[in-house]
């Protein structure tokens, strides 16, 4: 497996991960926006990205781009929230760039988007695009891909 990734020089922040199912030219890609990057890198997908790959295939895409509200690489949202700089100054520019290359955008960060009002800020950043989700939590947050059935349809955000 080979994923194209863009990290900060110290690899503390990941801006984008692109996973393609084959080497087709001009691939159709979906953008998924999660909370923060975990262990996925150039050589491996984590559980969340494996699930996102399944949803992306189901929707007829050739791969996906993964971006996040927060760019700090950690498997623990608690560590991300305690960090002095959980989102890089380059994050919004990378989100816009990722959005421009993708046909569809799926918001999927769960409840953590309220931290530092990052979810609303990203929704405003992408206000010119149609956003989808895998449904909403009872509190109205976009559901995380690990916590929905594989048959869950994408719906308008």
Secondary structure by P-SEA (a helix, b strand, c coil): cbbbbbbccccccccbbbbbcccccccbbbbbbcccccccccccccaaaaaaaaaaaaacccbbbbbcccccccccaaaaaacccccccaaaaaaaaaaaaccbbbbcccccccccaaaaaaaaaaccbbbbccccccccccccccccccccccccc
